[in-house]
Amino acid sequence: MTIRFSLPYRTVFGQRLAVCGSRPELGGWQLASAAPLHYDEATTCWSLDLEVPDAAGSLSYKYVLLDANTGAQHWEHGPNRAVAYDPARAQRLRLADYWRAPAQPENELLTAAFTKALFRRPGAPAPTEALAAKTKKATKAPKAAKATEAAEPASTSQPAGTPPAAGETVFQLVAPRVDPHLSLCILGSDPALGAWDNTKALVLTDAAYPTWSGRIKLQSPGEDCHYKYAMWDPAAGHALDMEGGDNRVVPANQDRTAARVFNDEGYRYPDAWRGAGVALPVFAMRSGQGLGVGEFSDLKLLTDWAVKTGLQLIQILPINDTTATHTWVDSYPYAAISVFALHPQFIHLEGIAALKDKKAAKELAQLKQELNAKDFVDYEPVMNAKWKFLKLLYKQEKQNFLADAGYRAFYASQAEWLVPYAAFSALRDRFGTADFQQWPEEFRTPQNLEALTAETAPDYDEYGLFFFVQYHLDKQLLAAVDYARAHGVVLKGDLPIGIYRHSVDAWTQPELYHMDRQAGAPPDDFSTTGQNWRFPTYNWERMAQDDYKWWKQRMGHLARYFDTLRIDHILGFFRIWEMPIESVEGLLGHFSPALPLHRHEIERRLGWFDYSRLCEPYIRWHMLQDIFQGEAQNVFDEYMYDASYGRIHLKENVDDQRKIEAYIAQKIADYPEHTEYFQWLQTGLFKLVNEVLFVPAGNDFYHPRITLNKSYSFRELDSDEDRRRLYDDIYIDFFFRRHEEFWRQQGLVKLPPVRYATDMLICGEDLGMVPASVPGVMKELGILGLHIQRMPSDPATEFGHPDAAPYLNVVTTSSHDMSTVRGWWEEDRVRTQRFFETMLGHWREVAPFYCEPWVAREILVQHLHSPAMWAIFPLQDLLAIDGHLRRANPHDEQINVPSNPTHFWKYRLHLPLEELVDAVGFNEPLRALVATSGRKK
């Protein structure tokens, strides 16, 4: 039989189209053997007649654009196409396809956020059931295959369906954006399509949702049939408004022995879909059932509130286990000891089983009352309580747990990460540290972990406790996930950019990381000295060797729980701010990878190069007086010595920031009553270490020091403005021009394996020092950006307007790394006044001293009406519009202070979620604001 492939496409000189697929005639997924299509100028269509054996079967295929001008190979977007055929039903099959272009906004509607939650079809199974079976399988990214590559370009294929019969016309349309109570239908000029009667439309089936399909024999196949898609209301029994644009056309066909399949693209909606959501960390949630901290079960209450207010998304912070020290330091959610394991703080004890020990049950009830009364998350008492009762429940439920078929299935599917995690956690507690380099030698590298953690091992309970806790955490989170999806609410997770240095991941796979380096961020609005997260940086070259397996596993696990994901510091996929292990602050870092300057290039552009002057701390007496004031002489006597030509050097025991940190820590330990003084002293000594203009990169290559023009060393240069301009020219070229294409290519290599590993909707936190190439790469890959009004991407602009945000973006009023709107309003009166006049339009009016509810409402409305796909607000900023419900002191609402590396993450919502759900006076006006902005399904 004959299968004709055809699609309209306008190429430029040097380009051609081919079809590659599962059958040998289509290359067997080897691009070098793909079947070329032939162009017809009259129809502007590319086509191919393919002869296949006279036997029933199916094939999958995909179109690819081959560009001889650049050598590039561009696969079309989306899953592999599929078609079933049967020569007994039709000897000729004609496929009318359309090119599925990447970087199209409507492609994001095919992600899990829409297909599994927002527009989930009635009766659809819980998505987590399907995900459980796929957890261990690393999926493939749709990429441009090499000529010799034999892999499919996508990991999934559309269902092939039933082979069409002769004379049949099959219509197929991928359209996820259909309200659950509606269906799709076709109205057309042919009587078989209702002759435009909206009660006689062809109603399509959603059996392969998001693909809708229907088949029919046209009554007048010899004439052109005009048609359109429309929404069908089954309750009313008629079609609603049809899609926009021109009529689609089925060309006349005299050959009644052929079957035709029209794979249409793009339901033409009258407007772009836009939604709204709320951001709140799980730990910050408060309910009557909690134990001093938010729990996974609280997500159900927040879902109920989201439904009442018309919000469609809940965004949370990372939820992985961060237990390294068993102190409040572990409250930092971005330092996970496992990128797979969940944090025990989020478990709901009663969700496991009731305590049979009446004395223990009474104690738990008392602790609940005490810890829930606190206005912050008191991390250490909370975790002490959780672990105490988790151990009791494990002992009580152990036999039932080990016999539980659900646990056995969980263990079988998750063992690859679960066993190392349990071993690591038990050994951490046994040896009193998460730093595995301090463990006995036989445990410093993982070996025989399955035997170590076997149920028959004499110390099994040390490990079994962690199996038990992780199983119930997973079970409780999945229950919350299914609840949210069933109510049309999307859960958005958070992917930290780094891994913790003393973690399971570093213990089991150290080759994937540069353990002798540390990651952070350059100076920005959050921190003038940069940020040092102390995470090792990624060894991307090693990760590429197994096609980024670790990343794909990590993404697959996150997709178990989330339909949308925020990638923290997405700029790290282009280049990461990397610091030597001796640094505490971020100023002596550099971007990695980078193209550092050779000494000869610096000499050529500056006219000189002196390593001692440019690359070693330049310290003089007047700087000490400026920094340390009256303490200058005492500081000099203890920490420094004179060098030649008026230069001062730091003594060897304090000549880098790590040494200073250790020295001052000992001082504080010896004289705790002078802690504040020593911390002030440390800040000043750190500043002196930073007084360089170039950072050595090895082999006589150098990076300009970030913000070098703010240093004493720069100001001490020759006062000749032309000479300083030379430094500025090098700096600007290095940071803003030299690397653009280089970093663009880095992003195009590293991001696709992450982006396409799952069907999650991906959003990138792209704040800070953003290379010009980043927005284009994100758009090309369908990754949403982030727009915060107080942090515009244009450094020449003080405030960004939400109206200027492109569609593929998230707009928000604040993030967890900054003050809330109310807190910010009180920080700088002059700046607040400018915002009040320029952004809110209150020209020549005096801004109120506090951010009054009506002001917060104006800011909220401004964001809701943005063209961006999502408007997501911290709950604190939503509550700001209600003078009765909002917190009294806005400065208690800030979650993190990035400039403080030892910040205690303890923010907790001041209202119980049960009270929020019942707050009609707040919920109904908020729902009205969301609805009138057009942010709805």
N, C-alpha and C positions, 0 to 999 in steps of 0.2 A: 504494500500500500504506500501511498504518498502523503507525506506531511509537509505542508508549506508553512515556513516561518516568514513572517513579514512584519516590518515596523517602519514608520516614517522617521527619518532623521536627516538633518542637514549637516553634512560634514564640510570641512575645509580641505584644501589640497593637501594630500599626504595622509589623510585619515581614511580608515575603512572599518567596517563592522564585521564581526564574526560571531558565530554562536558556538558555545562550548558546552558539552553536556556529558551525560552518563553513558550514552551509546558509543560504540567505536566510531560510527560515522560522524559523531560530533567531537571526536578526539579523546573520548574516555576521560574527560577532565584534564587532559594534557593540552595546555594552551597552544603549544607548537603545532598540534594536529587539529586545532579547531576548524570548523567548516566556515569558509568565507561566504558572506552574503553579497548579492549583486544589486547594484543601484539602478533604478529606473527614473530617469530625469522627469518623465511625464507625470509620475505619481509622487516623486520625491520619497519613494519607499525603497528599503533594502529587503531583499527576499532570498529564499533558498527553498528549492524543492528537494526533500530528502526521501529517498526510497528506503523503507524498512521491511523486513521479512513479514510475510502474511501470517502473523500470529499475534494474538492479543498480548498487550504489554503496556508498559508505561516508561516514560523517560523524564529525567530532570535536566534542565538546561538554564543557561544564562547568556546574555549578550555582553560582548566586550568591545570597546572601542580601541583600535590599534592606531597609534600615531607614529608614522615613519619620520616625522619631523623631529621628534624628541626621543623616540624609542619607548615612550610611555605606553602602558597598558591599563586602561580604565574599565574596571568591571562596573556594570550598572548596580544600583543600590538594591538592597533588600534580599530576602531569601531566594534560594534557587526556585525557578519556575518548574512546574511539573504538569504533565498531561498524560492521560490514559487513552489508549486507542485499541480498536478491535476491528479488523478488516471484515469480520462477519456483520458488523453494524454499519460501517462506512469505509469505502475503499480510498476515499480522499478526505483529509482533515486539513482545514485551513486555520492557522493561528494568526489572529490580528493582535499584535502586541504594541506596546508603547514603551519607549525608553524610560527607565526609572532613574531619574537624575539624583545624584547625591547632593548634599547641602541644600535640600529643599525643606522649608519649615514644616510642611505637612508630614515629612518623614518621622518627626518626633511623636506624632500621634500613634505611630505603630509600636511605641515602647510600652513596657509593662505598666507604667503609670496609667495609661489610657485603656489598654486591653484587659488588664487584670483588676483594675479598681474603678476608675471613673466611669467607664462604659462597659463594665463587665456584664455579660449577657445573663439573663435570668436562668437559674438552674446550672450555671457553670460550676464545675467542681472546685474545691478549694485549691488555689494554685500551689500551695505548699506541698500538696500530695505529689504533684509532678516534679517539683523541685527536689524533693528528698532523694529521688532515684538518680538525680543528675549531679549531686553535690561533688562527686569525685571526678566527674568528667570535665576536662578542660576543653572549652569550645574554641572553634577556629574563627578568626576574624576575616571578614570579607576584604580581601586585599588583591592588589594587582599581582597575579601569579607570575613567576618566572617562566621562561619558555620551556624549561624542562620539568616544571613542577606538575605533579600528578594529583594534587589535593583539590577538593572542591573549593570554590571561592567563598562559600558560605556554609555555615554549620547546619542549617535547616532548609527544608524544602516545603513549598506549599503542597497541600494534599492534591493528589492527581485526579481524584473524583472518578465518576463512572464514564466509560467511553461514550461519546455522543453517537447518535444514529444518523444515518443519511437524511438530509433535509432539515436536521435540527440546527438551531442557532443557540449557542450557549453564551450567556452574558456573565461576566465575572468582574467584580469591582472590590478593591481593597478599601474599606471605609470603616475605621474603628469608631469614628465620632457619631455614634447613633445612640440616642437615649435608650436605656434598658427597656422602657415600655413601648418603644417603637421598633419598626423594621424598615428595610429598604424595599423599594419597588421600582418598576419601570413603567412609564407611560410612553406611548408612541403612536405613530400614524397608522400602523398596521392594526387591523381589527384584533389580531392575537395579543396586541399590547394595549387593548382598550380603546383604540382610536381616540386617544386623549381624554377618555372618560375616567375621571379620578376614582370611580368606584369599581372599574374593571381592569385595574393595573395588574401586571405580573409581579406577584409578591416573591421576593427572593428569600433564600434560606441562609441562615447563619451557622450552618453545621460546621463550617471551616472558618469561623470568625477569627480574624477581622475580614476575611474574604467572604463576600456575599455572592451568591450564584443563583442562576435560574436558567431553564432551558425551555424552548418552545419551537414549534414549527410555524413560521410566518405564513399567513394566508395569501399574501401577495409577494412572494420572494422575487418576482421579476421586476419589482419596483423598489426604488430607494425607500428605506424605512427610516424616518426621523424619530428619535426617541430622547428621553431624559430620565435621569434617576430622580426619585423623590422619597420623602419619608412616608411610611405607611403607618397609620394608626389602626391597629387591629380592633380596638374597642369601638371606634367610630365606623370602621369598615370603609375608609376612603383614604386617598393620598392627601398629604398636606402639601405645603409649598414645595414646588420643584426646585432643583438646583438651578443656579444661574448660568449665564453664558449661552452660546449658540447650541442648537440641537446637535446631538451626536447622530451619526448616520451609519446604517447598515447598507452598503452598496447593493444594488440589484444583482441577483445571481440566478442564472438560467440553469445551472447545474444542480439538479435536485438530488444527485447521488452523493454529494459532498456534505460534510458536516463543517460548521464554522464555529470558532470560539473567539469571542471578543473579550480580551483581557484589558478592560478599560482602567484608566488611572485617574485618580483625583476627583472625588465628589466635590462639586463647586459650591462651597458654602458661602453664605452672604458675608460672613466676617470670620476673622481668625479667632480660634478658641483662646480664651484667657481665663486663668483661675487664680484663686487666692488661698493662702495658707497661714499657719501659725508656727512659730519656732519656740520650742521649750525643751530643755534637756530633761531626760527621764529622771535624773537624780533630783531635779528641782520640783517635780510634781508632788503635790500634797493631797492626800486623801485620808479618810477615816480608817482605812484598812492598812495603812502603811506602818512602817517601823522607823520613823524619823527620816525617811528618804523615799523618793519616788520608786515605783516598782513597775515591771512590765504590765501587770494587770491594770495599772492606772491609765495605760494607753486607751483602754476601752472607754473610760470616763471622758478622756479628752476627745475621743472620737465622737461620743454622744454630743459633747459641746460643739464640736466642729460642725456636725450635721445641723444643729439648731441655729448656728450663725451663718450657714451657707459657705463655710470654708471647706476646701477639698483636699487639704494637705497638712500633714503634721511633720515638721522637721525637728530632728533631735541631734544631739552631739554623739560622738563615738561611745559605744557601749561595751567595748572589750575589756577584759580583765586587766587591771593595772596594778595588781597586788605585788609590790616589790619589797616594801619595807614594813607593811602592816602599821603604817602611821598615816597622818593626814596628808603627807606628801603624795600618797597614792591617789589623792582626789583628782589629780591632773589627768583628764581623760585621753590625752593624746600620747601618753607613754605606756602603751599596752604591752604586757609581757607575752601576749599572743595575739596575732591578728585574726584568730578564729574564735578563741574562747570568749564567753560572755562574762560580764562582771557579776560576782555573787551578790553585790549590794542590791541588784534589781530583782532578786527572787522574792516571791510572796510565800512565806513559810506555810500558811494555811492552805496554799494551793498544792502543797506536797501531800500533807496528811495532817490530821489533828494529833496533837501531842497526847499520848496516853498517860503520861506522868502528870498527875493533877497539880503537884507542886511546881513543876516546870511550866505548865500551862498558865498557872496563876502568875508566875514570875514574868512570863512573856507578856501577859495582859498589862501588868504594871509597867514594864519597860515601854510598851507601845504608848501608854498614856504619857510617860515622861518624855520620850524622844519626839513624839508628835507635837508636843507643846512648844518645842523650840522653834525659833523663827529662822534658823539656818540648819544646814545639814552638818551635824556634829559627827564627822566621819569616823573617828576612832571608836567612840561608844557604839555607834550604829553597827560597824563591822564586827566589833567584839560580840555584840548581841546576835548578829546574824550567824556567825560561825559557831557560837555556843549551841544554838538551837538546831543548826544544820547538822552538827555532829550527833546531837541527840536523835534527830529524825533519821539520820543514816543508820545508826545503831538499831533503832526501832523498826525501820522498814527494809533493812538490808536483804533479807531473804526474799521478800516480795519483789524488791527491785531487781535482784539478779535473775529472777524467773520471769520478769516482765518482757513480753515479746516486743513491746515498743522500745524498751531499752536495748534489746539485742539488735534490733534493726538500726537504731541510732548508732550503736557502737560499730556495727559492720560498715555503715556508710561514712562515718566520721573518724575512724580509727587513725587515719594518716596524720591528723593533727592532734586528736584527743589523747592518744597514748603519750606522745612527747610532752604535751601540756601537763598531764597528770604527773608524769615522772618529774618534770621540772619543778612543779609546784610543791610536791612532797619533799624533794631534795632541798629546795629553798628553805622550807620550814625546818628541815632536819639540821641544816648547816647554818641557819640564821642569816642568810644573805642570798640575794638574787644574782649576785656577781659570781658566775660559775667559775671564773678564774681563781676564786678563793676556795672552791670546793676541793676535797681530796682528789688526787690526780686521776684516779680511776673513773671519776664522774665528770671531769672537765669536758670530755667529749662524749656525746651520747652513744651508747652501744648496748645491744641486746635489751632494748626497752620493753619489748613485748614479754620477754621472760621476766624482767624486773617487775613488771606490773601485773603479772598473771594472777588469776584468782587463787591459784594454788600456792602462791608465794606467802611465806609466814608473815610478812609485813604488808599484805595486800590492802588492808584497811587504810593505810596511808595514801594509797593511790585511788582506791575505790571511792573514797569520799569525794574526790574531784570528778570522777565519772558520774557519780550520783547527782552532784550539784549541777554539772553541765547538762545532763539529760533533762532535768526539770527546768532549768533556765530556758533551754531550747524549746521545750514543750510549752512553757508559759508565753514565750515571745511569739511562737507560731500561732497560738490561740488569739493573741492580740492582733497579729497580722491579718489573720482570716476575718476577724471581727471588723477591722477597719476596711478591708477590701469589700466585704459584704455590704457595708454601709456607704460605699463609693468614696472612701477617703484613702488617699495615698500616704504611705509612710516613706519619709525621706531620710536616709542614713547619711553618715559622714565618714569619709575615708581619710584618715590621717596620712600626711605625705611621708612620714618616716616610721621607723621601728625603734623601739627602746633598746638601748645598748645591752642591758641585762635581761634578755627575753628568750623565750623558747626559740624564736626564729633565728636569733643570733647564735644560740647554742647549737642548733641542729644544722644550720646552713650558713656558717660564717663566710663562705666563699661568695655569697651573694652581696656582701656589704664591704665597704671600706671601713674596717673597725678602727683604723688609726686616724680617721678624720671625723668631723662633726658638721651637722647641717644646721641651718638657721635662716635668717632673713636679713637683708641689708637695712640700714636705717630707713624709717618711714614715719608716718604720723603716730604709730603706736609706740615707737621706741627710737630715740635719737642715736643710740649707740648700737642699733641693730639687735637682732634676737639670736640667741644661741640655744637651740633645742637639745643639743648634746646627743642627737641621734647620729648613728653612723650613716654615711651616704651610700647610695646604691652602686653596686658594681654592674652597670648596665651592659658592659661587654660580656660579662659572664651570664647575665640573665638572657641575653639574646641567643646564647648557644643552645638553649632548650626551648626556644620560641616563647620566652617569657612565661613559662609554666607556673611559676610562683604567683605572678600577677593574675593569671587566669583563674587559678584556684582561689585566690583571695576574692576576686570579683564574683566568682560563682557562689562562694559562701555568703557574701553580702546579699546576693540576689535571692537567697533563701528567705531573707527577711524583708527586703526593701524593693520597691518598684522604682524609686528615684534615689539618686546618690549625689551628694556634694563631695567633690574632690578638693580636699584642703590644699591650698597653695599649689594650684595646677601649674604654676610657673616652674615648679621643680621638675616637670617633665621636659622642659626646654633647657633649663639650667638651674642648678641649685646653688644657694649661697653656702660655700664650704669654708670652714675655718680649720686652722691647725689645732691639734689636740691641746696645745698650750694656751689657747684663747678661752676667755670667759665671756667677753663681749663679742659683738659681731663686726667691729670696725676693721679688724685685720684679716677679714675673709676675702674671698674672691668667688666669682662665678665659675661653676664647673659643669660641663666642659667649657673651655674658653680658649682664646687665641692670644696668649700673653705677648708682651712686647719684648723683643731682644734688646740687650744693652746698646747694640749699634744703632738700632732704630731710635731709641731714646736720645742717644748722643747726637744723631743726625737732626732730630727735631728740636732739641733744646740747645744744642751747641756744647754740652758738657754732660758728664755723668760722674758722680762721686758716691760710691756705695755707702760710705759712712754717713754722709750728709743726707742722702735721700732714703736710705733703707734701714737705718738704725734710729732709735728714738732721739730726737733732737730736743735736749732739755737745757734750759738756761735759768739762772737764778731768778730773774724777774717772773718767769712762769711759775716757779715755786711760790713766790710771794702772792701772785694772783690767785693761785689755786688754794694754798694752805694758809694764807694770811699770816697771822701772828705765830702760827705753828711751823712756819717754813724752815726755820733753823733746826728745830727738833726733828722734823721729818728728814731733812738732809743728813743730819748726824747719824740717824739710825739706818737709813735706807739707801744712801747715795755716797758718791765720792766724786771729787773733781777730776776732770780730764783736761786735755789741752785746749787752748783757744776759747776758754770760757765755757766749754761744754761740760755737762754733768752727766754721769752715768749711774744707772741703778746697780746696786750690789748684786752679785751673782745669785744670792739666795732669794732675790725678789726681782729678777730681770724678765719674768714673763707673768702673765695674769694668773695662771694656775699656781705658781709659786706664791704669788701675793695672796691669793685666796686661801691657800693652806696656812700661810704664816699668820694672816689676820684671824683665821678660825681658831688657831691656837691662842692668840692673844685674847680673843673673846672668851674662850674656855677658861683662861687663867684669870681674867678680870671681867666677869660678866656685867658688873655694874657700869662698865664703860663701853658697852656694846655699841651704842649710838655713835660714839666718837670713832671707834675702830671702823665702823661701816662707812662713815664719812671719809676717813683716811684711805680706805680701800678704793673708794670711788675716784679719789684724786690720783692714787698710784696707777690705777687702770688707765686713767686719762694720759698719763705720761708715757706708758707703754705704747699707746696708739699714735704717738707723735712721729709718724713716718709718712713719706709721700709715695713710696712704692713698696709693694709686698713681693718678696722673692718667690719665684715659681720653680726654681731649679734650672740648672744648665744655662745660667746667665739670661733667663727670661724673667719678666716682672709684670705685675698687675698694678695699675694706679690704685692707690688706697681710696676707698669709697669716701665721699664727702671731704676730700683732702683740702678743699678751699676753706673749710671751717676749722682747720687745725692751726695751732701756734706755728708749727713748722712752715706752713705755707705763708703765713703772714710775715715770717722772718726772712723770706726770700728778698732778693733785690727789689727795691721799691719801684723799679722801672715797670710801668704798666704793660709794655710790650713783652717783657720777659714773663710776667704772670699770665699774659694771654696765651703764651706758648703752652703753659701747663694746662690751661683751660681747654685749649684746642685738643690736646692729647686726651684729656679726660672725657670730653664730650664725644669725640670720635670713638674712643674705646668703649664707652658704656652705651652709646645710643646709635652707632652706625656700624662699627667694625663687625659685630657678631650677628646682625639681623638674619641674613640668609643661613648662616651656620646654625643658629638656634632654631630657625624655622624647620630645618631638616631634622634636627634632634627631636622636635615635637612630632613631626610626621612619622618618625620611626617608632617612638616609644608610646605614643598615645593610642594608636589604633588597636593594639592588642588588649588594652584596658577598655577602650570604648566599646569594642565589638565582642568582648568576651561574654556578654549577657545582653538581655533586652531591656535593661534598666535605662531610664531617662537620666542622662548625665549632666550635671551642672558643675562648673568650675569656679572656684574662688580665685579670681584673677586680679586681686588688689595689689597695690604696691608699685614697684618699679617694673612696669610691664613692657617688654620688648614690642616694637611696632608690629612684628609678625604674628604675635599671639592671637589677636582677635580673628585674623583670617584663617588660621589653622583650626581654631575652635569652631568657626562657622562651617568650614569644610567638613569637619568630622561630626557636625550636629551636636556640639557641646554648648550648653547654655552658659552665658557669662553672668557676672554679678555687678549690679549698679547700686552703690550706696550714695545718697545725696551729698553726704558730708565728705566723701572721698571720690571726687570725680576722676575719671581716667586722664583727663587733660590737666596737666600740672598748672597751666595758666588760668584755670577756672577755679574759683573758690567753691562754688556749689554746682552740683549737677541737677538738671531738671528731669524728673521721671519721664516726662514727655519725650525726651531725647533718647531714651533707651530703645535699642532695636528689639524686634520681636523675640528673637532667641536669647532672652535674658530673664534674670530674676531681679526685680527691684525690691529694695528693703530699706527701712528707716534706720536700722542699726544692726550690729552683729554682736555675738557674744564677746568679741574682743574690744568693744568700745562701750562708752556710756550710753544709756538709753536716751531717747529724745528729750525726756524731762531733765535727766542729769546733764546732758550737753547744753541745754538751754541756759543753765545757771553757771557754766564754766567761763564764758567770755562774753561780757555784756555788749561790747562793741561789735563782735562778730554776730552775736544773736540779733542785734539791731539791723545789721546789713541783711541777714537772712530774712528777717521779718518784712523788710521793705522789698527786696529784690525777688525773693522766691514766693512769698505769700501775697505780694502786691499791696501791702499796707504803707504806701509812700507817705513820708512825713508824719507817720504816727509813731508813738512811743511804744516799743515792745513791752508787754507785761513782764514783770520781774520773774514770775514763775511761768512755766509752760501750762497755761490754763487749759481745761478740757476742750474749749472751742478752738484753741490753737492746735492742740494735738489732733483734733478732728480734721482741721484743714490740711494738715500734713498727711494724714492718713488718706483722705479723699484724693489728694494730688497723686499719691502713689497708686491708688486703686484704678485711676483713670489712665495710667500709663499704657502704652501699646505693648509692653513686655508681656511675654507669655504668662509669667507668674509674678504675683506680688505676695511676698511672704514676710510676715511681721513678727518680731518678738512679742510674746504675750504681754510683756510689760508695756510696750508701746500701744497695744490695743486697749489695755485697761486705762491708759492715760486719758482716753476720751470720756471717762466716767469719774466724776469727782468723788463719788461715794465708794467705789470699789478699789480705786487705785491705791497703791502703797503711800504712806505718809511721806517718807523720805526717799526721793528718787535715787539717791546715791547708794542706797542699799540694794539696788536692782542690777548693778553691773556685775556680770558673771566673771569676767577675767580682766586682769590688768597686764597686758603683754610685756610692759617694761619691767615687771617684777617676776623674775624666773622662779621664785618660790611662792607664788600666789596660792592661797588656799581656795579651792573651788568649792564654795559652800552655799551658793545662792539657792534659796528655796522660795517658791511661790507662797505668798502670805495668805492666800485663800484656799480652802479645800475645793477640789474639783467638783465635789457634789454641790457646793454652794454656787459655783460658777455655772454649772448646768442649769440651775434653777433661777439664775439672775435674769429674769425676763426683761427688766428695765434696761439692761445692758445688751442682752443678746438680740432682741428684736431690732433696735436701731442699728446695731452692727450688721445684722443680716440685710437690712434695707440698704445700707451703704454699699455692701458687696453686690447686691442685686442691681441697683441703679447704675453701677459702674460697668455692667455687662460681664462681670466675672462670675460665670455660672457654667453649668454643663451645656 
